[in-house]
């Protein structure tokens, strides 16, 4: 049976971009609640954007080292399906927040030159043991800033046994999506800057082309 790679378009700030992502077949759309990001949206703005999201498309909130009160304030206005922790949150901190707001979460694992495959398996086990709300790791590139890198890391560092339940991110684009999905075979992919005309402004044609590139890789599975 051919696996259908799930696709998340992140960093949405405008209604036309939400419409374009949904129309192109995105499984999830992401909103950034990190004030230092150029893709930051307020809880009020996210709530307005989510009004245009149909059933069965997940809405994901990206947070960087948030307090429980900050997450609660967002959720009071914006009905998010899933939390994405993208800072230095420990397994215990993620578990505590997720349990308090009763939401599943993914944890970003930032991969650098010193990362080893075993580190990723150990990280996944740590978070899975800490919380029943943990759903998986999002694999991104280690850089100084938070909230997404836009840079590719060494995909060979991803253990084969981890890939089918992980989200691949970091430097994905229309040009490398087919190669990435065919080589890694992740459960899902997450893209932001790779489908933008400018920071925070998505390009509908690039979104459609990216999703088509992922589907091409799905179609070529043995």
GROMACS elastic network, one bead per residue, 0.5 to 0.9 nm:
[ bonds ]
;  ai    aj funct       b0    kb
    2   218     6  0.67516   500
    2   219     6  0.71920   500
    2   220     6  0.87795   500
    2   221     6  0.66084   500
    2   222     6  0.81012   500
    3   185     6  0.88225   500
    3   187     6  0.83287   500
    3   218     6  0.63821   500
    3   219     6  0.86183   500
    3   221     6  0.79816   500
    4   187     6  0.81293   500
    4   188     6  0.85955   500
    4   214     6  0.89048   500
    4   215     6  0.74437   500
    4   218     6  0.60582   500
    4   219     6  0.86415   500
    5   181     6  0.79539   500
    5   185     6  0.79839   500
    5   186     6  0.70224   500
    5   187     6  0.55847   500
    5   188     6  0.50727   500
    5   189     6  0.71788   500
    5   214     6  0.72122   500
    5   215     6  0.75199   500
    5   217     6  0.88837   500
    5   218     6  0.68070   500
    6    26     6  0.75892   500
    6    27     6  0.59405   500
    6    28     6  0.80319   500
    6   167     6  0.86740   500
    6   186     6  0.87891   500
    6   187     6  0.64198   500
    6   189     6  0.63586   500
    6   190     6  0.86668   500
    7    25     6  0.81537   500
    7    26     6  0.53538   500
    7    27     6  0.53233   500
    7    28     6  0.63927   500
    7    29     6  0.85304   500
    7   188     6  0.56227   500
    7   189     6  0.51200   500
    7   190     6  0.60937   500
    7   191     6  0.80872   500
    7   211     6  0.73963   500
    7   214     6  0.83281   500
    8    21     6  0.87685   500
    8    26     6  0.59391   500
    8    27     6  0.59292   500
    8    29     6  0.53301   500
    8    30     6  0.69388   500
    8    58     6  0.86470   500
    8    60     6  0.87990   500
    8   188     6  0.75688   500
    8   189     6  0.62285   500
    8   191     6  0.64539   500
    8   192     6  0.86175   500
    9    12     6  0.74981   500
    9    18     6  0.88817   500
    9    21     6  0.67779   500
    9    26     6  0.67455   500
    9    27     6  0.83401   500
    9    28     6  0.64615   500
    9    30     6  0.60883   500
    9   189     6  0.86611   500
    9   190     6  0.60292   500
    9   191     6  0.53016   500
    9   192     6  0.59269   500
    9   195     6  0.83611   500
    9   207     6  0.79947   500
   10    28     6  0.82041   500
   10    29     6  0.55155   500
   10    31     6  0.61676   500
   10    32     6  0.76614   500
   10    60     6  0.82527   500
   10    62     6  0.86886   500
   10   190     6  0.68210   500
   10   191     6  0.59223   500
   10   193     6  0.84498   500
   11    29     6  0.79502   500
   11    30     6  0.56142   500
   11    31     6  0.51336   500
   11    32     6  0.56422   500
   11    38     6  0.88249   500
   11    39     6  0.53183   500
   11    40     6  0.74536   500
   11    41     6  0.85944   500
   11    62     6  0.86922   500
   11   191     6  0.85675   500
   11   192     6  0.57740   500
   11   193     6  0.81349   500
   11   199     6  0.88064   500
   11   200     6  0.61681   500
   11   201     6  0.85797   500
   11   202     6  0.85853   500
   12    15     6  0.82731   500
   12    17     6  0.64923   500
   12    18     6  0.66693   500
   12    29     6  0.72821   500
   12    30     6  0.63135   500
   12    31     6  0.56997   500
   12    32     6  0.77474   500
   12    39     6  0.69793   500
   12    40     6  0.86706   500
   12    41     6  0.83026   500
   12    46     6  0.87457   500
   12    49     6  0.84695   500
   12   192     6  0.81894   500
   12   200     6  0.64000   500
   12   201     6  0.74700   500
   12   202     6  0.73320   500
   13    16     6  0.89918   500
   13    17     6  0.73692   500
   13    18     6  0.80790   500
   13    31     6  0.74559   500
   13    32     6  0.87650   500
   13    39     6  0.66155   500
   13    40     6  0.76388   500
   13    41     6  0.64686   500
   13    45     6  0.78935   500
   13    46     6  0.77637   500
   13    49     6  0.76369   500
   13   200     6  0.60895   500
   13   201     6  0.70926   500
   13   202     6  0.85341   500
   14    17     6  0.54135   500
   14    18     6  0.66019   500
   14    19     6  0.89093   500
   14    45     6  0.89965   500
   14    49     6  0.70125   500
   14   200     6  0.83098   500
   14   201     6  0.74272   500
   14   202     6  0.83660   500
   15    18     6  0.51547   500
   15    19     6  0.62637   500
   15    20     6  0.86330   500
   15    48     6  0.84041   500
   15    49     6  0.58336   500
   15    50     6  0.88777   500
   15    52     6  0.75175   500
   16    19     6  0.50281   500
   16    20     6  0.60695   500
   16    21     6  0.86132   500
   16   202     6  0.86373   500
   16   204     6  0.84092   500
   17    21     6  0.60806   500
   17    22     6  0.85436   500
   17   201     6  0.75548   500
   17   202     6  0.57921   500
   17   203     6  0.74226   500
   17   204     6  0.68197   500
   18    21     6  0.52269   500
   18    22     6  0.62030   500
   18    23     6  0.84898   500
   18    29     6  0.74856   500
   18    49     6  0.70891   500
   18    50     6  0.82635   500
   18    52     6  0.72753   500
   18    53     6  0.73715   500
   19    22     6  0.53021   500
   19    23     6  0.59858   500
   19    24     6  0.85268   500
   19    52     6  0.72385   500
   19    53     6  0.78622   500
   19   204     6  0.89403   500
   20    23     6  0.51059   500
   20    24     6  0.60492   500
   20    25     6  0.87046   500
   20    26     6  0.89586   500
   20   202     6  0.87179   500
   20   203     6  0.83648   500
   20   204     6  0.54447   500
   20   205     6  0.85668   500
   20   207     6  0.74175   500
   20   208     6  0.79893   500
   21    24     6  0.52384   500
   21    25     6  0.64926   500
   21    26     6  0.54971   500
   21    27     6  0.87520   500
   21    28     6  0.86129   500
   21    29     6  0.74868   500
   21   204     6  0.72962   500
   21   207     6  0.65020   500
   21   208     6  0.77042   500
   22    25     6  0.52730   500
   22    26     6  0.53165   500
   22    27     6  0.76391   500
   22    28     6  0.82742   500
   22    29     6  0.82018   500
   22    53     6  0.74117   500
   22    54     6  0.80947   500
   22    57     6  0.76974   500
   23    26     6  0.75224   500
   23   208     6  0.85735   500
   24   204     6  0.83338   500
   24   207     6  0.69850   500
   24   208     6  0.52937   500
   24   209     6  0.88496   500
   24   211     6  0.70550   500
   24   212     6  0.86953   500
   25   208     6  0.81671   500
   25   211     6  0.73415   500
   26    29     6  0.70909   500
   26    57     6  0.74376   500
   26   207     6  0.88280   500
   26   211     6  0.75250   500
   27    56     6  0.77123   500
   27    57     6  0.52283   500
   27    58     6  0.63890   500
   28    56     6  0.86518   500
   28    57     6  0.52515   500
   28    59     6  0.58011   500
   28    60     6  0.70065   500
   28   190     6  0.89514   500
   29    53     6  0.88413   500
   29    57     6  0.74251   500
   29    58     6  0.63816   500
   29    59     6  0.53048   500
   29    60     6  0.61326   500
   29    61     6  0.88131   500
   30    58     6  0.84196   500
   30    59     6  0.59567   500
   30    61     6  0.58211   500
   30    62     6  0.69280   500
   30   192     6  0.88338   500
   31    39     6  0.78937   500
   31    40     6  0.74072   500
   31    41     6  0.68359   500
   31    46     6  0.67840   500
   31    59     6  0.77048   500
   31    60     6  0.62010   500
   31    61     6  0.50632   500
   31    62     6  0.60606   500
   32    35     6  0.81229   500
   32    37     6  0.74649   500
   32    39     6  0.61228   500
   32    41     6  0.60960   500
   32    42     6  0.85761   500
   32    46     6  0.89023   500
   32    60     6  0.86015   500
   32    61     6  0.60493   500
   32    63     6  0.67152   500
   32   147     6  0.77370   500
   33    36     6  0.89168   500
   33    37     6  0.81543   500
   33    39     6  0.83957   500
   33    40     6  0.54673   500
   33    41     6  0.59570   500
   33    42     6  0.67608   500
   33    43     6  0.76759   500
   33    61     6  0.67345   500
   33    62     6  0.57834   500
   33    63     6  0.54749   500
   33    64     6  0.77080   500
   33    74     6  0.82783   500
   34    37     6  0.56793   500
   34    38     6  0.89031   500
   34    39     6  0.82567   500
   34    40     6  0.57546   500
   34    41     6  0.80622   500
   34    62     6  0.72570   500
   34    63     6  0.58525   500
   34    64     6  0.59465   500
   34    65     6  0.88773   500
   34    66     6  0.86629   500
   34   146     6  0.85466   500
   34   147     6  0.72174   500
   35    38     6  0.79276   500
   35    39     6  0.84411   500
   35    40     6  0.54959   500
   35    41     6  0.77575   500
   35    42     6  0.84902   500
   36    39     6  0.85424   500
   36    40     6  0.71525   500
   36   146     6  0.87624   500
   36   147     6  0.89517   500
   37    40     6  0.52072   500
   37    41     6  0.89720   500
   37   146     6  0.81898   500
   37   147     6  0.70343   500
   38    41     6  0.88723   500
   38   199     6  0.63083   500
   38   200     6  0.63426   500
   39   199     6  0.67073   500
   39   201     6  0.84083   500
   40   200     6  0.81736   500
   41    44     6  0.79905   500
   41    45     6  0.59000   500
   41    46     6  0.62109   500
   42    45     6  0.51304   500
   42    46     6  0.62168   500
   42    47     6  0.85877   500
   42    74     6  0.80125   500
   43    46     6  0.50729   500
   43    47     6  0.61390   500
   43    48     6  0.87455   500
   43    73     6  0.76259   500
   43    75     6  0.77272   500
   43    76     6  0.83981   500
   43    77     6  0.60370   500
   43    78     6  0.58833   500
   44    47     6  0.51451   500
   44    48     6  0.64797   500
   44    49     6  0.88782   500
   44    74     6  0.81424   500
   44    77     6  0.63415   500
   44    78     6  0.70789   500
   45    48     6  0.51464   500
   45    49     6  0.63581   500
   45    50     6  0.86833   500
   45    78     6  0.84948   500
   46    49     6  0.50560   500
   46    50     6  0.60410   500
   46    51     6  0.87237   500
   46    74     6  0.86915   500
   46    77     6  0.81710   500
   46    78     6  0.59536   500
   46    79     6  0.88277   500
   47    50     6  0.51500   500
   47    51     6  0.65188   500
   47    74     6  0.89424   500
   47    77     6  0.59718   500
   47    79     6  0.70976   500
   48    51     6  0.54746   500
   48    52     6  0.77452   500
   48    78     6  0.81986   500
   49    52     6  0.59204   500
   49    53     6  0.74979   500
   50    53     6  0.52038   500
   50    54     6  0.86583   500
   50    59     6  0.74289   500
   50    78     6  0.73000   500
   50    79     6  0.76259   500
   50    80     6  0.85096   500
   51    54     6  0.81576   500
   53    56     6  0.87058   500
   53    57     6  0.67046   500
   53    58     6  0.84476   500
   53    59     6  0.81461   500
   54    57     6  0.62364   500
   55    58     6  0.81687   500
   58    80     6  0.77019   500
   58    81     6  0.56883   500
   58    82     6  0.73065   500
   59    79     6  0.76786   500
   59    80     6  0.50735   500
   59    81     6  0.50766   500
   59    82     6  0.64439   500
   59    83     6  0.88124   500
   60    80     6  0.56920   500
   60    81     6  0.58943   500
   60    83     6  0.57293   500
   60    84     6  0.67526   500
   61    74     6  0.87790   500
   61    80     6  0.63805   500
   61    81     6  0.80822   500
   61    82     6  0.64489   500
   61    83     6  0.50711   500
   61    84     6  0.58187   500
   61    85     6  0.84503   500
   62    82     6  0.89162   500
   62    83     6  0.63304   500
   62    85     6  0.60839   500
   62    86     6  0.67024   500
   62   147     6  0.74259   500
   63    66     6  0.60898   500
   63    71     6  0.80417   500
   63    83     6  0.74420   500
   63    84     6  0.60835   500
   63    85     6  0.51542   500
   63    86     6  0.59259   500
   63    87     6  0.73549   500
   63   147     6  0.77717   500
   64    84     6  0.85541   500
   64    85     6  0.59903   500
   64    86     6  0.50219   500
   64    88     6  0.75076   500
   64    89     6  0.79035   500
   64   146     6  0.70770   500
   64   147     6  0.68888   500
   65    85     6  0.73353   500
   65    86     6  0.73518   500
   65    87     6  0.51230   500
   65    88     6  0.61551   500
   65    89     6  0.57694   500
   66    69     6  0.80592   500
   66    70     6  0.60099   500
   66    71     6  0.66466   500
   66    85     6  0.84194   500
   66    87     6  0.85228   500
   66    89     6  0.83641   500
   67    70     6  0.51871   500
   67    71     6  0.65539   500
   67    72     6  0.87055   500
   67    97     6  0.79872   500
   68    71     6  0.52514   500
   68    72     6  0.61585   500
   68    73     6  0.86310   500
   68    96     6  0.82814   500
   68    97     6  0.56021   500
   68    98     6  0.88831   500
   68   100     6  0.78672   500
   68   101     6  0.83693   500
   69    73     6  0.60779   500
   69    74     6  0.87104   500
   70    73     6  0.51338   500
   70    74     6  0.64588   500
   70    75     6  0.87889   500
   71    74     6  0.52264   500
   71    75     6  0.62501   500
   71    76     6  0.86173   500
   71    83     6  0.89828   500
   71    97     6  0.78327   500
   71   101     6  0.79852   500
   72    75     6  0.50970   500
   72    76     6  0.60269   500
   72    77     6  0.89321   500
   72    97     6  0.89592   500
   72   100     6  0.87850   500
   72   101     6  0.68287   500
   73    76     6  0.52219   500
   73    77     6  0.70652   500
   73    78     6  0.87608   500
   74    77     6  0.56715   500
   74    78     6  0.57888   500
   74    79     6  0.83235   500
   74    80     6  0.86080   500
   75    79     6  0.57195   500
   75    80     6  0.65348   500
   75   101     6  0.81704   500
   76    79     6  0.74471   500
   80    83     6  0.73615   500
   80   103     6  0.83579   500
   81   103     6  0.69641   500
   81   104     6  0.76800   500
   82   103     6  0.60239   500
   82   104     6  0.54387   500
   82   105     6  0.55050   500
   82   106     6  0.76350   500
   83    98     6  0.77936   500
   83   103     6  0.67557   500
   83   104     6  0.63375   500
   83   106     6  0.63703   500
   83   107     6  0.85373   500
   84   104     6  0.88553   500
   84   105     6  0.55777   500
   84   107     6  0.58835   500
   84   108     6  0.72032   500
   84   138     6  0.85309   500
   85    88     6  0.82756   500
   85    89     6  0.70021   500
   85    94     6  0.73818   500
   85   105     6  0.73199   500
   85   106     6  0.64459   500
   85   107     6  0.50484   500
   85   108     6  0.61355   500
   85   147     6  0.89956   500
   86    89     6  0.76578   500
   86   106     6  0.88378   500
   86   107     6  0.64888   500
   86   108     6  0.50923   500
   86   109     6  0.79312   500
   86   110     6  0.85892   500
   86   138     6  0.89392   500
   86   146     6  0.67539   500
   86   147     6  0.58728   500
   86   148     6  0.79289   500
   87   107     6  0.88051   500
   87   108     6  0.76484   500
   87   146     6  0.63293   500
   87   147     6  0.74588   500
   89    92     6  0.80081   500
   89    93     6  0.59013   500
   89    94     6  0.63063   500
   89   107     6  0.86232   500
   90    93     6  0.51397   500
   90    94     6  0.62897   500
   90    95     6  0.85129   500
   90   127     6  0.84289   500
   91    94     6  0.52565   500
   91    95     6  0.60600   500
   91    96     6  0.85929   500
   91   107     6  0.87811   500
   91   123     6  0.89390   500
   91   126     6  0.67793   500
   91   127     6  0.51014   500
   91   128     6  0.85237   500
   91   129     6  0.87236   500
   91   130     6  0.60338   500
   91   131     6  0.78676   500
   92    95     6  0.50326   500
   92    96     6  0.60815   500
   92    97     6  0.86959   500
   92   127     6  0.80029   500
   92   130     6  0.62903   500
   92   131     6  0.80112   500
   93    96     6  0.51498   500
   93    97     6  0.62998   500
   93    98     6  0.85510   500
   94    97     6  0.53507   500
   94    98     6  0.60103   500
   94    99     6  0.84609   500
   94   105     6  0.78839   500
   94   107     6  0.82211   500
   94   127     6  0.83122   500
   94   130     6  0.85738   500
   94   131     6  0.80581   500
   94   134     6  0.84512   500
   95    98     6  0.52395   500
   95    99     6  0.60241   500
   95   100     6  0.85060   500
   95   105     6  0.87093   500
   95   127     6  0.79688   500
   95   130     6  0.62154   500
   95   131     6  0.50883   500
   95   132     6  0.80769   500
   95   133     6  0.71275   500
   95   134     6  0.76233   500
   96    99     6  0.53195   500
   96   100     6  0.61554   500
   96   101     6  0.87998   500
   96   131     6  0.83024   500
   97   100     6  0.51164   500
   97   101     6  0.62866   500
   97   102     6  0.81722   500
   97   103     6  0.85206   500
   98   101     6  0.54175   500
   98   102     6  0.54994   500
   98   103     6  0.51979   500
   98   104     6  0.62713   500
   98   105     6  0.67963   500
   98   131     6  0.82418   500
   98   133     6  0.64597   500
   98   134     6  0.83496   500
   99   103     6  0.68665   500
   99   104     6  0.83885   500
   99   131     6  0.80526   500
   99   132     6  0.86686   500
   99   133     6  0.71803   500
  100   103     6  0.81983   500
  102   133     6  0.79287   500
  103   133     6  0.66720   500
  104   132     6  0.80833   500
  104   134     6  0.58375   500
  104   135     6  0.64706   500
  105   133     6  0.60608   500
  105   134     6  0.51534   500
  105   135     6  0.58537   500
  105   136     6  0.75985   500
  106   133     6  0.86727   500
  106   134     6  0.60379   500
  106   135     6  0.55536   500
  106   136     6  0.51687   500
  106   137     6  0.56399   500
  106   138     6  0.65156   500
  106   167     6  0.88917   500
  107   124     6  0.87701   500
  107   127     6  0.81376   500
  107   134     6  0.78143   500
  107   135     6  0.83335   500
  107   136     6  0.66302   500
  107   137     6  0.50162   500
  107   138     6  0.58608   500
  107   139     6  0.85579   500
  108   136     6  0.88155   500
  108   137     6  0.57331   500
  108   139     6  0.58800   500
  108   140     6  0.65917   500
  108   167     6  0.89357   500
  109   120     6  0.75549   500
  109   123     6  0.79770   500
  109   124     6  0.89517   500
  109   137     6  0.63044   500
  109   138     6  0.59201   500
  109   139     6  0.50769   500
  109   140     6  0.60788   500
  109   141     6  0.80997   500
  109   142     6  0.82879   500
  110   115     6  0.87983   500
  110   138     6  0.83571   500
  110   139     6  0.62236   500
  110   141     6  0.50730   500
  110   143     6  0.78400   500
  111   114     6  0.79953   500
  111   115     6  0.58428   500
  111   116     6  0.86930   500
  111   120     6  0.87071   500
  111   139     6  0.69349   500
  111   140     6  0.59974   500
  111   143     6  0.86752   500
  111   153     6  0.68179   500
  111   154     6  0.82928   500
  111   157     6  0.85376   500
  112   115     6  0.53705   500
  112   116     6  0.88662   500
  112   141     6  0.63682   500
  112   143     6  0.79270   500
  112   153     6  0.71913   500
  112   154     6  0.83724   500
  113   116     6  0.83452   500
  113   142     6  0.84890   500
  113   153     6  0.83304   500
  113   154     6  0.81236   500
  115   118     6  0.83787   500
  115   119     6  0.64768   500
  115   120     6  0.78596   500
  115   157     6  0.74969   500
  116   119     6  0.52605   500
  116   120     6  0.70413   500
  116   157     6  0.62852   500
  116   158     6  0.84036   500
  117   120     6  0.54484   500
  117   121     6  0.67163   500
  117   122     6  0.88426   500
  117   156     6  0.85690   500
  117   157     6  0.52120   500
  117   158     6  0.57465   500
  117   159     6  0.54645   500
  118   121     6  0.51377   500
  118   122     6  0.60981   500
  118   123     6  0.84989   500
  118   157     6  0.89848   500
  118   159     6  0.76888   500
  119   122     6  0.50809   500
  119   123     6  0.60469   500
  119   124     6  0.86259   500
  120   124     6  0.61495   500
  120   125     6  0.85663   500
  120   137     6  0.85835   500
  120   139     6  0.89783   500
  120   157     6  0.87218   500
  120   158     6  0.75306   500
  120   159     6  0.77995   500
  120   162     6  0.81254   500
  121   124     6  0.51690   500
  121   125     6  0.62012   500
  121   126     6  0.86124   500
  121   159     6  0.76299   500
  121   161     6  0.87859   500
  121   162     6  0.69569   500
  122   125     6  0.51237   500
  122   126     6  0.61457   500
  122   127     6  0.88381   500
  123   126     6  0.50864   500
  123   127     6  0.64384   500
  123   128     6  0.85884   500
  123   137     6  0.84642   500
  124   127     6  0.54099   500
  124   128     6  0.60436   500
  124   129     6  0.84809   500
  124   136     6  0.70196   500
  124   137     6  0.65152   500
  124   162     6  0.86452   500
  125   128     6  0.50787   500
  125   129     6  0.59442   500
  125   130     6  0.84706   500
  126   129     6  0.52984   500
  126   130     6  0.62448   500
  127   131     6  0.63711   500
  127   132     6  0.89425   500
  127   134     6  0.65211   500
  127   136     6  0.83933   500
  127   137     6  0.88752   500
  128   131     6  0.56294   500
  128   132     6  0.67189   500
  128   133     6  0.81544   500
  128   134     6  0.57149   500
  128   135     6  0.77106   500
  128   136     6  0.78699   500
  129   132     6  0.75984   500
  129   134     6  0.87010   500
  130   133     6  0.88375   500
  130   134     6  0.80463   500
  131   134     6  0.55754   500
  132   135     6  0.80165   500
  134   137     6  0.85986   500
  135   165     6  0.86200   500
  135   166     6  0.89756   500
  136   165     6  0.65361   500
  136   166     6  0.58211   500
  136   167     6  0.75301   500
  137   162     6  0.89962   500
  137   165     6  0.78831   500
  137   166     6  0.53031   500
  137   167     6  0.62601   500
  137   168     6  0.86962   500
  138   166     6  0.59773   500
  138   168     6  0.60234   500
  138   169     6  0.67152   500
  138   188     6  0.88947   500
  138   189     6  0.86055   500
  138   190     6  0.82484   500
  139   158     6  0.85368   500
  139   166     6  0.71607   500
  139   167     6  0.60135   500
  139   168     6  0.51611   500
  139   169     6  0.56045   500
  139   170     6  0.73514   500
  140   148     6  0.71048   500
  140   149     6  0.71788   500
  140   150     6  0.87398   500
  140   151     6  0.82702   500
  140   152     6  0.78823   500
  140   153     6  0.73208   500
  140   167     6  0.87946   500
  140   168     6  0.69258   500
  140   171     6  0.83517   500
  141   148     6  0.77688   500
  141   149     6  0.60420   500
  141   150     6  0.79208   500
  141   151     6  0.62166   500
  141   152     6  0.62682   500
  141   153     6  0.53583   500
  141   154     6  0.87113   500
  141   169     6  0.77750   500
  141   170     6  0.54362   500
  141   171     6  0.80021   500
  142   145     6  0.85225   500
  142   146     6  0.89236   500
  142   148     6  0.89871   500
  142   149     6  0.73961   500
  142   151     6  0.87311   500
  142   153     6  0.80389   500
  143   146     6  0.75204   500
  143   148     6  0.85768   500
  143   149     6  0.63895   500
  143   151     6  0.85045   500
  144   149     6  0.87024   500
  145   148     6  0.76917   500
  145   149     6  0.73145   500
  146   149     6  0.74007   500
  148   151     6  0.85232   500
  148   169     6  0.82552   500
  148   170     6  0.68229   500
  148   171     6  0.89276   500
  148   192     6  0.80689   500
  148   193     6  0.87197   500
  149   152     6  0.82004   500
  149   169     6  0.87907   500
  149   170     6  0.58091   500
  149   171     6  0.69341   500
  149   193     6  0.86793   500
  150   169     6  0.83650   500
  150   170     6  0.51478   500
  150   172     6  0.72082   500
  150   191     6  0.84056   500
  150   192     6  0.77014   500
  150   193     6  0.60880   500
  150   194     6  0.71743   500
  151   169     6  0.88850   500
  151   170     6  0.51282   500
  151   172     6  0.76681   500
  152   155     6  0.81540   500
  152   169     6  0.80865   500
  152   170     6  0.51179   500
  152   172     6  0.69325   500
  153   156     6  0.88354   500
  153   157     6  0.85660   500
  153   170     6  0.69407   500
  153   171     6  0.78003   500
  154   157     6  0.59278   500
  154   158     6  0.81366   500
  155   158     6  0.57269   500
  155   180     6  0.79023   500
  155   183     6  0.81943   500
  155   184     6  0.69165   500
  156   159     6  0.76106   500
  156   160     6  0.89566   500
  156   183     6  0.88357   500
  156   184     6  0.80023   500
  158   161     6  0.84751   500
  158   162     6  0.68767   500
  158   163     6  0.65087   500
  158   184     6  0.76051   500
  159   162     6  0.52336   500
  159   163     6  0.63914   500
  160   163     6  0.54632   500
  160   164     6  0.76548   500
  160   184     6  0.76323   500
  160   185     6  0.85494   500
  161   164     6  0.68219   500
  161   165     6  0.83196   500
  162   165     6  0.59065   500
  162   166     6  0.62873   500
  162   186     6  0.82771   500
  163   166     6  0.50805   500
  163   167     6  0.76964   500
  163   168     6  0.81982   500
  163   184     6  0.64021   500
  163   185     6  0.61937   500
  163   187     6  0.66857   500
  164   167     6  0.85040   500
  164   184     6  0.84253   500
  164   185     6  0.62590   500
  164   188     6  0.83079   500
  165   186     6  0.65428   500
  165   187     6  0.50461   500
  165   188     6  0.79289   500
  166   186     6  0.56446   500
  166   187     6  0.54252   500
  166   188     6  0.66101   500
  166   189     6  0.85181   500
  167   186     6  0.60323   500
  167   187     6  0.59013   500
  167   189     6  0.51983   500
  167   190     6  0.67230   500
  168   172     6  0.84786   500
  168   180     6  0.84596   500
  168   181     6  0.84397   500
  168   184     6  0.83332   500
  168   186     6  0.61909   500
  168   187     6  0.79139   500
  168   188     6  0.62278   500
  168   190     6  0.61983   500
  168   191     6  0.87871   500
  169   172     6  0.63685   500
  169   188     6  0.87881   500
  169   189     6  0.58567   500
  169   191     6  0.62690   500
  169   192     6  0.89768   500
  170   190     6  0.78799   500
  170   191     6  0.73945   500
  170   192     6  0.88987   500
  171   176     6  0.87025   500
  171   191     6  0.77475   500
  171   192     6  0.87823   500
  171   193     6  0.78791   500
  171   194     6  0.68533   500
  172   175     6  0.79941   500
  172   176     6  0.62397   500
  172   177     6  0.59751   500
  172   180     6  0.78514   500
  172   189     6  0.83675   500
  172   190     6  0.78824   500
  172   191     6  0.61265   500
  172   192     6  0.83555   500
  172   193     6  0.83628   500
  172   194     6  0.59725   500
  172   195     6  0.89463   500
  172   210     6  0.89375   500
  173   176     6  0.54912   500
  173   177     6  0.57011   500
  173   191     6  0.74667   500
  173   192     6  0.89089   500
  173   193     6  0.81724   500
  173   195     6  0.68336   500
  173   206     6  0.86167   500
  173   210     6  0.66384   500
  174   177     6  0.55743   500
  174   178     6  0.79374   500
  174   194     6  0.71106   500
  174   195     6  0.76260   500
  174   206     6  0.68943   500
  174   207     6  0.82284   500
  174   209     6  0.61605   500
  174   211     6  0.81554   500
  174   212     6  0.86275   500
  174   213     6  0.64747   500
  174   214     6  0.86227   500
  175   178     6  0.75157   500
  175   179     6  0.83383   500
  175   210     6  0.80705   500
  175   213     6  0.80656   500
  176   179     6  0.53319   500
  176   180     6  0.59876   500
  176   181     6  0.86338   500
  176   213     6  0.83559   500
  177   180     6  0.50615   500
  177   181     6  0.60947   500
  177   182     6  0.83711   500
  177   189     6  0.88330   500
  177   210     6  0.67396   500
  177   211     6  0.84960   500
  177   213     6  0.58177   500
  177   214     6  0.57618   500
  177   217     6  0.80471   500
  178   181     6  0.54042   500
  178   182     6  0.59599   500
  178   183     6  0.83701   500
  178   210     6  0.86326   500
  178   212     6  0.87954   500
  178   213     6  0.51214   500
  178   214     6  0.53118   500
  178   215     6  0.78873   500
  178   216     6  0.64418   500
  178   218     6  0.84107   500
  179   182     6  0.51853   500
  179   183     6  0.58697   500
  179   184     6  0.83447   500
  179   213     6  0.88600   500
  179   214     6  0.87683   500
  179   217     6  0.73023   500
  180   183     6  0.52487   500
  180   184     6  0.58607   500
  180   185     6  0.76325   500
  180   186     6  0.87161   500
  180   214     6  0.85866   500
  180   217     6  0.84697   500
  181   184     6  0.53493   500
  181   186     6  0.64413   500
  181   188     6  0.87157   500
  181   189     6  0.80621   500
  181   213     6  0.89950   500
  181   214     6  0.65258   500
  181   217     6  0.59726   500
  181   218     6  0.75815   500
  182   185     6  0.56332   500
  182   186     6  0.87541   500
  182   214     6  0.85338   500
  182   216     6  0.89202   500
  182   217     6  0.52200   500
  182   218     6  0.72989   500
  182   220     6  0.77088   500
  182   221     6  0.73155   500
  183   186     6  0.88151   500
  183   217     6  0.89702   500
  185   188     6  0.84422   500
  185   217     6  0.88370   500
  185   218     6  0.86355   500
  186   189     6  0.70483   500
  189   214     6  0.86403   500
  191   194     6  0.61455   500
  191   195     6  0.71436   500
  191   210     6  0.89749   500
  192   195     6  0.59953   500
  192   196     6  0.69437   500
  192   199     6  0.89558   500
  192   200     6  0.83276   500
  192   202     6  0.81423   500
  193   196     6  0.51644   500
  193   197     6  0.83880   500
  193   198     6  0.80168   500
  193   199     6  0.68588   500
  193   200     6  0.78814   500
  193   201     6  0.89107   500
  193   202     6  0.81049   500
  194   197     6  0.88532   500
  194   202     6  0.89550   500
  194   206     6  0.79613   500
  194   207     6  0.86141   500
  194   210     6  0.85310   500
  195   201     6  0.86808   500
  195   202     6  0.58226   500
  195   203     6  0.58241   500
  195   204     6  0.78742   500
  195   205     6  0.83136   500
  195   206     6  0.50568   500
  195   207     6  0.54866   500
  195   208     6  0.89786   500
  195   209     6  0.88697   500
  195   210     6  0.74513   500
  196   199     6  0.64710   500
  196   200     6  0.69919   500
  196   201     6  0.55774   500
  196   203     6  0.51634   500
  196   204     6  0.85564   500
  196   206     6  0.73677   500
  196   207     6  0.83130   500
  197   200     6  0.82479   500
  197   201     6  0.57533   500
  197   202     6  0.56695   500
  197   203     6  0.53948   500
  197   206     6  0.86845   500
  198   201     6  0.50813   500
  198   202     6  0.70604   500
  198   203     6  0.84966   500
  199   202     6  0.78937   500
  202   205     6  0.89758   500
  202   206     6  0.79737   500
  202   207     6  0.76445   500
  203   206     6  0.53287   500
  203   207     6  0.63033   500
  203   208     6  0.87947   500
  204   207     6  0.51152   500
  204   208     6  0.62759   500
  204   209     6  0.86096   500
  205   208     6  0.51771   500
  205   209     6  0.60868   500
  205   210     6  0.85371   500
  206   210     6  0.59221   500
  206   211     6  0.85238   500
  207   210     6  0.51620   500
  207   211     6  0.62702   500
  207   212     6  0.85868   500
  208   211     6  0.52928   500
  208   212     6  0.61752   500
  208   213     6  0.86575   500
  209   212     6  0.50269   500
  209   213     6  0.61491   500
  209   214     6  0.87437   500
  210   213     6  0.50387   500
  210   214     6  0.63654   500
  210   215     6  0.86946   500
  211   214     6  0.51237   500
  211   215     6  0.62090   500
  211   216     6  0.86170   500
  212   215     6  0.50331   500
  212   216     6  0.61472   500
  212   217     6  0.88211   500
  213   216     6  0.50632   500
  213   217     6  0.66022   500
  213   218     6  0.88569   500
  214   217     6  0.52541   500
  214   218     6  0.64233   500
  214   219     6  0.88028   500
  215   219     6  0.61534   500
  215   220     6  0.87451   500
  216   219     6  0.51054   500
  216   220     6  0.64653   500
  217   220     6  0.52368   500
  217   221     6  0.67562   500
  218   221     6  0.56348   500
  219   222     6  0.86433   500
